[in-house]
Amino acid sequence: MKRINLILALAVTVLLIGCSSPHIITLKDGRSITTKDTPHMNNDGFYEYETLDGFDASVNGEEVLEIHEK
């Protein structure tokens, strides 16, 4: 029984790790921001994302040139 629980726990961990993938936000001024997961635009036109340090941050959508998966 413990072996099955261990296998299930490992499978869930692998699936969760695969769900979030780093992205790179390239700004029009040439700067790049690496995010922990996929940025999402809010109702105010800002992209919200989580930094690699685990902090929540946002950037004005008008400043964004492109967003792509790392």
PyMOL Python script that loads the backbone (N, CA, C, O; Angstrom):
from pymol import cmd

cmd.read_pdbstr("""\
ATOM      1  N   MET A   1       0.822  -1.192   0.000  1.00  0.00           N
ATOM      2  CA  MET A   1       0.000   0.000   0.000  1.00  0.00           C
ATOM      3  C   MET A   1       0.869   1.261   0.000  1.00  0.00           C
ATOM      4  O   MET A   1       0.570   2.225  -0.704  1.00  0.00           O
ATOM      5  N   LYS A   2       1.950   1.250   0.795  1.00  0.00           N
ATOM      6  CA  LYS A   2       2.825   2.417   0.835  1.00  0.00           C
ATOM      7  C   LYS A   2       3.488   2.654  -0.519  1.00  0.00           C
ATOM      8  O   LYS A   2       3.717   3.795  -0.921  1.00  0.00           O
ATOM      9  N   ARG A   3       3.789   1.566  -1.208  1.00  0.00           N
ATOM     10  CA  ARG A   3       4.439   1.683  -2.512  1.00  0.00           C
ATOM     11  C   ARG A   3       3.515   2.364  -3.524  1.00  0.00           C
ATOM     12  O   ARG A   3       3.958   3.195  -4.316  1.00  0.00           O
ATOM     13  N   ILE A   4       2.241   2.010  -3.493  1.00  0.00           N
ATOM     14  CA  ILE A   4       1.265   2.626  -4.399  1.00  0.00           C
ATOM     15  C   ILE A   4       1.127   4.114  -4.091  1.00  0.00           C
ATOM     16  O   ILE A   4       1.077   4.935  -5.006  1.00  0.00           O
ATOM     17  N   ASN A   5       1.067   4.463  -2.809  1.00  0.00           N
ATOM     18  CA  ASN A   5       0.968   5.873  -2.418  1.00  0.00           C
ATOM     19  C   ASN A   5       2.192   6.655  -2.884  1.00  0.00           C
ATOM     20  O   ASN A   5       2.067   7.790  -3.341  1.00  0.00           O
ATOM     21  N   LEU A   6       3.365   6.057  -2.770  1.00  0.00           N
ATOM     22  CA  LEU A   6       4.590   6.716  -3.213  1.00  0.00           C
ATOM     23  C   LEU A   6       4.564   6.942  -4.722  1.00  0.00           C
ATOM     24  O   LEU A   6       4.928   8.018  -5.196  1.00  0.00           O
ATOM     25  N   ILE A   7       4.142   5.948  -5.463  1.00  0.00           N
ATOM     26  CA  ILE A   7       4.065   6.071  -6.922  1.00  0.00           C
ATOM     27  C   ILE A   7       3.056   7.148  -7.318  1.00  0.00           C
ATOM     28  O   ILE A   7       3.322   7.947  -8.217  1.00  0.00           O
ATOM     29  N   LEU A   8       1.911   7.173  -6.659  1.00  0.00           N
ATOM     30  CA  LEU A   8       0.904   8.201  -6.948  1.00  0.00           C
ATOM     31  C   LEU A   8       1.428   9.593  -6.617  1.00  0.00           C
ATOM     32  O   LEU A   8       1.210  10.534  -7.380  1.00  0.00           O
ATOM     33  N   ALA A   9       2.110   9.731  -5.498  1.00  0.00           N
ATOM     34  CA  ALA A   9       2.665  11.027  -5.108  1.00  0.00           C
ATOM     35  C   ALA A   9       3.699  11.507  -6.125  1.00  0.00           C
ATOM     36  O   ALA A   9       3.718  12.686  -6.478  1.00  0.00           O
ATOM     37  N   LEU A  10       4.542  10.619  -6.590  1.00  0.00           N
ATOM     38  CA  LEU A  10       5.533  10.989  -7.601  1.00  0.00           C
ATOM     39  C   LEU A  10       4.870  11.380  -8.916  1.00  0.00           C
ATOM     40  O   LEU A  10       5.299  12.332  -9.568  1.00  0.00           O
ATOM     41  N   ALA A  11       3.837  10.660  -9.306  1.00  0.00           N
ATOM     42  CA  ALA A  11       3.127  10.967 -10.551  1.00  0.00           C
ATOM     43  C   ALA A  11       2.472  12.346 -10.479  1.00  0.00           C
ATOM     44  O   ALA A  11       2.545  13.120 -11.434  1.00  0.00           O
ATOM     45  N   VAL A  12       1.840  12.649  -9.363  1.00  0.00           N
ATOM     46  CA  VAL A  12       1.197  13.955  -9.189  1.00  0.00           C
ATOM     47  C   VAL A  12       2.243  15.061  -9.220  1.00  0.00           C
ATOM     48  O   VAL A  12       2.015  16.107  -9.829  1.00  0.00           O
ATOM     49  N   THR A  13       3.374  14.851  -8.580  1.00  0.00           N
ATOM     50  CA  THR A  13       4.443  15.846  -8.572  1.00  0.00           C
ATOM     51  C   THR A  13       4.943  16.122  -9.984  1.00  0.00           C
ATOM     52  O   THR A  13       5.122  17.280 -10.363  1.00  0.00           O
ATOM     53  N   VAL A  14       5.163  15.092 -10.749  1.00  0.00           N
ATOM     54  CA  VAL A  14       5.635  15.259 -12.125  1.00  0.00           C
ATOM     55  C   VAL A  14       4.602  16.016 -12.954  1.00  0.00           C
ATOM     56  O   VAL A  14       4.965  16.886 -13.744  1.00  0.00           O
ATOM     57  N   LEU A  15       3.337  15.702 -12.787  1.00  0.00           N
ATOM     58  CA  LEU A  15       2.286  16.395 -13.537  1.00  0.00           C
ATOM     59  C   LEU A  15       2.206  17.864 -13.160  1.00  0.00           C
ATOM     60  O   LEU A  15       2.033  18.716 -14.031  1.00  0.00           O
ATOM     61  N   LEU A  16       2.329  18.171 -11.882  1.00  0.00           N
ATOM     62  CA  LEU A  16       2.259  19.562 -11.441  1.00  0.00           C
ATOM     63  C   LEU A  16       3.454  20.363 -11.933  1.00  0.00           C
ATOM     64  O   LEU A  16       3.310  21.531 -12.295  1.00  0.00           O
ATOM     65  N   ILE A  17       4.611  19.762 -11.949  1.00  0.00           N
ATOM     66  CA  ILE A  17       5.795  20.452 -12.449  1.00  0.00           C
ATOM     67  C   ILE A  17       5.623  20.761 -13.929  1.00  0.00           C
ATOM     68  O   ILE A  17       6.046  21.821 -14.391  1.00  0.00           O
ATOM     69  N   GLY A  18       5.023  19.871 -14.662  1.00  0.00           N
ATOM     70  CA  GLY A  18       4.815  20.073 -16.087  1.00  0.00           C
ATOM     71  C   GLY A  18       3.784  21.135 -16.403  1.00  0.00           C
ATOM     72  O   GLY A  18       3.780  21.662 -17.515  1.00  0.00           O
ATOM     73  N   CYS A  19       2.913  21.469 -15.474  1.00  0.00           N
ATOM     74  CA  CYS A  19       1.852  22.440 -15.716  1.00  0.00           C
ATOM     75  C   CYS A  19       2.367  23.871 -15.749  1.00  0.00           C
ATOM     76  O   CYS A  19       1.817  24.701 -16.473  1.00  0.00           O
ATOM     77  N   SER A  20       3.390  24.175 -14.996  1.00  0.00           N
ATOM     78  CA  SER A  20       3.912  25.530 -14.999  1.00  0.00           C
ATOM     79  C   SER A  20       5.261  25.533 -15.692  1.00  0.00           C
ATOM     80  O   SER A  20       6.166  24.780 -15.332  1.00  0.00           O
ATOM     81  N   SER A  21       5.375  26.382 -16.679  1.00  0.00           N
ATOM     82  CA  SER A  21       6.634  26.463 -17.399  1.00  0.00           C
ATOM     83  C   SER A  21       7.062  27.923 -17.476  1.00  0.00           C
ATOM     84  O   SER A  21       6.229  28.810 -17.662  1.00  0.00           O
ATOM     85  N   PRO A  22       8.350  28.171 -17.334  1.00  0.00           N
ATOM     86  CA  PRO A  22       8.848  29.547 -17.381  1.00  0.00           C
ATOM     87  C   PRO A  22       8.569  30.201 -18.733  1.00  0.00           C
ATOM     88  O   PRO A  22       8.602  29.544 -19.774  1.00  0.00           O
ATOM     89  N   HIS A  23       8.300  31.480 -18.700  1.00  0.00           N
ATOM     90  CA  HIS A  23       8.088  32.268 -19.907  1.00  0.00           C
ATOM     91  C   HIS A  23       9.011  33.476 -19.867  1.00  0.00           C
ATOM     92  O   HIS A  23       9.484  33.879 -18.804  1.00  0.00           O
ATOM     93  N   ILE A  24       9.256  34.040 -21.028  1.00  0.00           N
ATOM     94  CA  ILE A  24      10.058  35.254 -21.122  1.00  0.00           C
ATOM     95  C   ILE A  24       9.183  36.344 -21.713  1.00  0.00           C
ATOM     96  O   ILE A  24       8.606  36.183 -22.789  1.00  0.00           O
ATOM     97  N   ILE A  25       9.094  37.454 -20.995  1.00  0.00           N
ATOM     98  CA  ILE A  25       8.383  38.637 -21.478  1.00  0.00           C
ATOM     99  C   ILE A  25       9.450  39.580 -22.026  1.00  0.00           C
ATOM    100  O   ILE A  25      10.342  40.004 -21.292  1.00  0.00           O
ATOM    101  N   THR A  26       9.361  39.908 -23.309  1.00  0.00           N
ATOM    102  CA  THR A  26      10.288  40.863 -23.909  1.00  0.00           C
ATOM    103  C   THR A  26       9.557  42.190 -24.034  1.00  0.00           C
ATOM    104  O   THR A  26       8.478  42.269 -24.623  1.00  0.00           O
ATOM    105  N   LEU A  27      10.161  43.230 -23.471  1.00  0.00           N
ATOM    106  CA  LEU A  27       9.555  44.554 -23.502  1.00  0.00           C
ATOM    107  C   LEU A  27      10.041  45.332 -24.720  1.00  0.00           C
ATOM    108  O   LEU A  27      11.076  45.004 -25.301  1.00  0.00           O
ATOM    109  N   LYS A  28       9.292  46.361 -25.104  1.00  0.00           N
ATOM    110  CA  LYS A  28       9.621  47.155 -26.286  1.00  0.00           C
ATOM    111  C   LYS A  28      10.955  47.878 -26.149  1.00  0.00           C
ATOM    112  O   LYS A  28      11.580  48.206 -27.157  1.00  0.00           O
ATOM    113  N   ASP A  29      11.406  48.134 -24.909  1.00  0.00           N
ATOM    114  CA  ASP A  29      12.692  48.812 -24.710  1.00  0.00           C
ATOM    115  C   ASP A  29      13.871  47.837 -24.688  1.00  0.00           C
ATOM    116  O   ASP A  29      15.007  48.247 -24.447  1.00  0.00           O
ATOM    117  N   GLY A  30      13.607  46.537 -24.940  1.00  0.00           N
ATOM    118  CA  GLY A  30      14.675  45.554 -25.032  1.00  0.00           C
ATOM    119  C   GLY A  30      14.905  44.724 -23.786  1.00  0.00           C
ATOM    120  O   GLY A  30      15.615  43.720 -23.836  1.00  0.00           O
ATOM    121  N   ARG A  31      14.319  45.123 -22.672  1.00  0.00           N
ATOM    122  CA  ARG A  31      14.491  44.347 -21.443  1.00  0.00           C
ATOM    123  C   ARG A  31      13.716  43.043 -21.529  1.00  0.00           C
ATOM    124  O   ARG A  31      12.730  42.935 -22.258  1.00  0.00           O
ATOM    125  N   SER A  32      14.180  42.051 -20.768  1.00  0.00           N
ATOM    126  CA  SER A  32      13.513  40.752 -20.696  1.00  0.00           C
ATOM    127  C   SER A  32      13.191  40.427 -19.248  1.00  0.00           C
ATOM    128  O   SER A  32      13.971  40.725 -18.343  1.00  0.00           O
ATOM    129  N   ILE A  33      12.042  39.816 -19.042  1.00  0.00           N
ATOM    130  CA  ILE A  33      11.616  39.379 -17.717  1.00  0.00           C
ATOM    131  C   ILE A  33      11.330  37.890 -17.810  1.00  0.00           C
ATOM    132  O   ILE A  33      10.553  37.454 -18.658  1.00  0.00           O
ATOM    133  N   THR A  34      11.956  37.112 -16.941  1.00  0.00           N
ATOM    134  CA  THR A  34      11.693  35.679 -16.897  1.00  0.00           C
ATOM    135  C   THR A  34      10.684  35.408 -15.794  1.00  0.00           C
ATOM    136  O   THR A  34      10.875  35.825 -14.652  1.00  0.00           O
ATOM    137  N   THR A  35       9.616  34.712 -16.136  1.00  0.00           N
ATOM    138  CA  THR A  35       8.553  34.421 -15.177  1.00  0.00           C
ATOM    139  C   THR A  35       8.569  32.947 -14.801  1.00  0.00           C
ATOM    140  O   THR A  35       9.134  32.111 -15.507  1.00  0.00           O
ATOM    141  N   LYS A  36       7.940  32.651 -13.681  1.00  0.00           N
ATOM    142  CA  LYS A  36       7.870  31.271 -13.203  1.00  0.00           C
ATOM    143  C   LYS A  36       6.807  30.475 -13.958  1.00  0.00           C
ATOM    144  O   LYS A  36       6.928  29.261 -14.122  1.00  0.00           O
ATOM    145  N   ASP A  37       5.760  31.174 -14.418  1.00  0.00           N
ATOM    146  CA  ASP A  37       4.653  30.509 -15.107  1.00  0.00           C
ATOM    147  C   ASP A  37       4.113  31.420 -16.204  1.00  0.00           C
ATOM    148  O   ASP A  37       4.723  32.444 -16.512  1.00  0.00           O
ATOM    149  N   THR A  38       2.997  31.067 -16.785  1.00  0.00           N
ATOM    150  CA  THR A  38       2.416  31.837 -17.881  1.00  0.00           C
ATOM    151  C   THR A  38       1.793  33.134 -17.374  1.00  0.00           C
ATOM    152  O   THR A  38       0.944  33.096 -16.484  1.00  0.00           O
ATOM    153  N   PRO A  39       2.198  34.286 -17.924  1.00  0.00           N
ATOM    154  CA  PRO A  39       1.576  35.556 -17.537  1.00  0.00           C
ATOM    155  C   PRO A  39       0.133  35.631 -18.049  1.00  0.00           C
ATOM    156  O   PRO A  39      -0.191  35.091 -19.107  1.00  0.00           O
ATOM    157  N   HIS A  40      -0.715  36.301 -17.288  1.00  0.00           N
ATOM    158  CA  HIS A  40      -2.117  36.478 -17.681  1.00  0.00           C
ATOM    159  C   HIS A  40      -2.462  37.954 -17.606  1.00  0.00           C
ATOM    160  O   HIS A  40      -2.079  38.638 -16.657  1.00  0.00           O
ATOM    161  N   MET A  41      -3.193  38.455 -18.616  1.00  0.00           N
ATOM    162  CA  MET A  41      -3.587  39.858 -18.628  1.00  0.00           C
ATOM    163  C   MET A  41      -4.820  40.064 -17.755  1.00  0.00           C
ATOM    164  O   MET A  41      -5.786  39.306 -17.839  1.00  0.00           O
ATOM    165  N   ASN A  42      -4.776  41.103 -16.912  1.00  0.00           N
ATOM    166  CA  ASN A  42      -5.926  41.416 -16.070  1.00  0.00           C
ATOM    167  C   ASN A  42      -6.834  42.419 -16.791  1.00  0.00           C
ATOM    168  O   ASN A  42      -6.558  42.808 -17.926  1.00  0.00           O
ATOM    169  N   ASN A  43      -7.905  42.829 -16.132  1.00  0.00           N
ATOM    170  CA  ASN A  43      -8.890  43.737 -16.740  1.00  0.00           C
ATOM    171  C   ASN A  43      -8.346  45.140 -16.976  1.00  0.00           C
ATOM    172  O   ASN A  43      -8.913  45.901 -17.760  1.00  0.00           O
ATOM    173  N   ASP A  44      -7.239  45.493 -16.296  1.00  0.00           N
ATOM    174  CA  ASP A  44      -6.657  46.827 -16.441  1.00  0.00           C
ATOM    175  C   ASP A  44      -5.595  46.898 -17.536  1.00  0.00           C
ATOM    176  O   ASP A  44      -4.998  47.954 -17.748  1.00  0.00           O
ATOM    177  N   GLY A  45      -5.353  45.782 -18.238  1.00  0.00           N
ATOM    178  CA  GLY A  45      -4.372  45.778 -19.311  1.00  0.00           C
ATOM    179  C   GLY A  45      -2.950  45.485 -18.861  1.00  0.00           C
ATOM    180  O   GLY A  45      -2.001  45.738 -19.604  1.00  0.00           O
ATOM    181  N   PHE A  46      -2.793  44.959 -17.664  1.00  0.00           N
ATOM    182  CA  PHE A  46      -1.477  44.598 -17.150  1.00  0.00           C
ATOM    183  C   PHE A  46      -1.316  43.083 -17.161  1.00  0.00           C
ATOM    184  O   PHE A  46      -2.251  42.348 -16.844  1.00  0.00           O
ATOM    185  N   TYR A  47      -0.119  42.622 -17.528  1.00  0.00           N
ATOM    186  CA  TYR A  47       0.195  41.204 -17.427  1.00  0.00           C
ATOM    187  C   TYR A  47       0.652  40.916 -16.005  1.00  0.00           C
ATOM    188  O   TYR A  47       1.578  41.555 -15.504  1.00  0.00           O
ATOM    189  N   GLU A  48       0.008  39.961 -15.361  1.00  0.00           N
ATOM    190  CA  GLU A  48       0.381  39.547 -14.013  1.00  0.00           C
ATOM    191  C   GLU A  48       1.135  38.232 -14.108  1.00  0.00           C
ATOM    192  O   GLU A  48       0.770  37.350 -14.885  1.00  0.00           O
ATOM    193  N   TYR A  49       2.192  38.106 -13.309  1.00  0.00           N
ATOM    194  CA  TYR A  49       3.026  36.909 -13.346  1.00  0.00           C
ATOM    195  C   TYR A  49       3.717  36.725 -12.004  1.00  0.00           C
ATOM    196  O   TYR A  49       3.700  37.613 -11.151  1.00  0.00           O
ATOM    197  N   GLU A  50       4.325  35.556 -11.834  1.00  0.00           N
ATOM    198  CA  GLU A  50       5.103  35.262 -10.637  1.00  0.00           C
ATOM    199  C   GLU A  50       6.578  35.262 -11.024  1.00  0.00           C
ATOM    200  O   GLU A  50       6.973  34.612 -11.992  1.00  0.00           O
ATOM    201  N   THR A  51       7.394  35.999 -10.259  1.00  0.00           N
ATOM    202  CA  THR A  51       8.824  36.053 -10.546  1.00  0.00           C
ATOM    203  C   THR A  51       9.484  34.740 -10.146  1.00  0.00           C
ATOM    204  O   THR A  51       8.877  33.912  -9.468  1.00  0.00           O
ATOM    205  N   LEU A  52      10.718  34.558 -10.568  1.00  0.00           N
ATOM    206  CA  LEU A  52      11.459  33.354 -10.204  1.00  0.00           C
ATOM    207  C   LEU A  52      11.693  33.275  -8.701  1.00  0.00           C
ATOM    208  O   LEU A  52      11.908  32.190  -8.160  1.00  0.00           O
ATOM    209  N   ASP A  53      11.652  34.434  -8.019  1.00  0.00           N
ATOM    210  CA  ASP A  53      11.819  34.479  -6.566  1.00  0.00           C
ATOM    211  C   ASP A  53      10.520  34.198  -5.819  1.00  0.00           C
ATOM    212  O   ASP A  53      10.512  34.121  -4.591  1.00  0.00           O
ATOM    213  N   GLY A  54       9.420  34.044  -6.559  1.00  0.00           N
ATOM    214  CA  GLY A  54       8.140  33.737  -5.934  1.00  0.00           C
ATOM    215  C   GLY A  54       7.270  34.941  -5.623  1.00  0.00           C
ATOM    216  O   GLY A  54       6.244  34.798  -4.958  1.00  0.00           O
ATOM    217  N   PHE A  55       7.654  36.130  -6.089  1.00  0.00           N
ATOM    218  CA  PHE A  55       6.865  37.332  -5.845  1.00  0.00           C
ATOM    219  C   PHE A  55       5.875  37.561  -6.980  1.00  0.00           C
ATOM    220  O   PHE A  55       6.152  37.213  -8.127  1.00  0.00           O
ATOM    221  N   ASP A  56       4.717  38.148  -6.661  1.00  0.00           N
ATOM    222  CA  ASP A  56       3.748  38.532  -7.682  1.00  0.00           C
ATOM    223  C   ASP A  56       4.168  39.880  -8.259  1.00  0.00           C
ATOM    224  O   ASP A  56       4.575  40.776  -7.520  1.00  0.00           O
ATOM    225  N   ALA A  57       4.069  40.021  -9.579  1.00  0.00           N
ATOM    226  CA  ALA A  57       4.451  41.259 -10.244  1.00  0.00           C
ATOM    227  C   ALA A  57       3.546  41.477 -11.443  1.00  0.00           C
ATOM    228  O   ALA A  57       2.791  40.589 -11.838  1.00  0.00           O
ATOM    229  N   SER A  58       3.630  42.674 -12.017  1.00  0.00           N
ATOM    230  CA  SER A  58       2.843  42.973 -13.213  1.00  0.00           C
ATOM    231  C   SER A  58       3.605  43.963 -14.083  1.00  0.00           C
ATOM    232  O   SER A  58       4.483  44.686 -13.611  1.00  0.00           O
ATOM    233  N   VAL A  59       3.251  43.979 -15.358  1.00  0.00           N
ATOM    234  CA  VAL A  59       3.847  44.907 -16.310  1.00  0.00           C
ATOM    235  C   VAL A  59       2.736  45.382 -17.244  1.00  0.00           C
ATOM    236  O   VAL A  59       1.842  44.618 -17.606  1.00  0.00           O
ATOM    237  N   ASN A  60       2.808  46.645 -17.624  1.00  0.00           N
ATOM    238  CA  ASN A  60       1.815  47.230 -18.511  1.00  0.00           C
ATOM    239  C   ASN A  60       1.840  46.508 -19.857  1.00  0.00           C
ATOM    240  O   ASN A  60       2.902  46.342 -20.459  1.00  0.00           O
ATOM    241  N   GLY A  61       0.682  46.084 -20.320  1.00  0.00           N
ATOM    242  CA  GLY A  61       0.581  45.360 -21.578  1.00  0.00           C
ATOM    243  C   GLY A  61       1.056  46.160 -22.775  1.00  0.00           C
ATOM    244  O   GLY A  61       1.490  45.578 -23.769  1.00  0.00           O
ATOM    245  N   GLU A  62       0.983  47.496 -22.703  1.00  0.00           N
ATOM    246  CA  GLU A  62       1.432  48.341 -23.806  1.00  0.00           C
ATOM    247  C   GLU A  62       2.950  48.336 -23.946  1.00  0.00           C
ATOM    248  O   GLU A  62       3.473  48.697 -25.001  1.00  0.00           O
ATOM    249  N   GLU A  63       3.665  47.930 -22.892  1.00  0.00           N
ATOM    250  CA  GLU A  63       5.127  47.879 -22.931  1.00  0.00           C
ATOM    251  C   GLU A  63       5.650  46.542 -23.451  1.00  0.00           C
ATOM    252  O   GLU A  63       6.847  46.399 -23.700  1.00  0.00           O
ATOM    253  N   VAL A  64       4.755  45.557 -23.618  1.00  0.00           N
ATOM    254  CA  VAL A  64       5.170  44.197 -23.975  1.00  0.00           C
ATOM    255  C   VAL A  64       5.270  44.044 -25.491  1.00  0.00           C
ATOM    256  O   VAL A  64       4.340  44.369 -26.229  1.00  0.00           O
ATOM    257  N   LEU A  65       6.417  43.541 -25.933  1.00  0.00           N
ATOM    258  CA  LEU A  65       6.622  43.246 -27.347  1.00  0.00           C
ATOM    259  C   LEU A  65       6.173  41.827 -27.658  1.00  0.00           C
ATOM    260  O   LEU A  65       5.443  41.598 -28.622  1.00  0.00           O
ATOM    261  N   GLU A  66       6.618  40.857 -26.827  1.00  0.00           N
ATOM    262  CA  GLU A  66       6.220  39.465 -27.027  1.00  0.00           C
ATOM    263  C   GLU A  66       6.373  38.677 -25.738  1.00  0.00           C
ATOM    264  O   GLU A  66       7.104  39.069 -24.828  1.00  0.00           O
ATOM    265  N   ILE A  67       5.666  37.558 -25.685  1.00  0.00           N
ATOM    266  CA  ILE A  67       5.764  36.613 -24.578  1.00  0.00           C
ATOM    267  C   ILE A  67       5.924  35.236 -25.197  1.00  0.00           C
ATOM    268  O   ILE A  67       5.141  34.840 -26.060  1.00  0.00           O
ATOM    269  N   HIS A  68       6.940  34.508 -24.753  1.00  0.00           N
ATOM    270  CA  HIS A  68       7.122  33.154 -25.269  1.00  0.00           C
ATOM    271  C   HIS A  68       7.645  32.235 -24.179  1.00  0.00           C
ATOM    272  O   HIS A  68       8.240  32.674 -23.195  1.00  0.00           O
ATOM    273  N   GLU A  69       7.405  30.943 -24.386  1.00  0.00           N
ATOM    274  CA  GLU A  69       7.843  29.936 -23.424  1.00  0.00           C
ATOM    275  C   GLU A  69       9.355  29.782 -23.509  1.00  0.00           C
ATOM    276  O   GLU A  69       9.937  29.789 -24.593  1.00  0.00           O
ATOM    277  N   LYS A  70       9.968  29.645 -22.358  1.00  0.00           N
ATOM    278  CA  LYS A  70      11.428  29.520 -22.296  1.00  0.00           C
ATOM    279  C   LYS A  70      11.882  28.186 -22.803  1.00  0.00           C
ATOM    280  O   LYS A  70      13.081  27.908 -22.822  1.00  0.00           O
TER     281      LYS A  70
END
""", "prot")
cmd.dss("prot")
cmd.show_as("cartoon", "prot")
cmd.util.cbc("prot")
cmd.orient("prot")
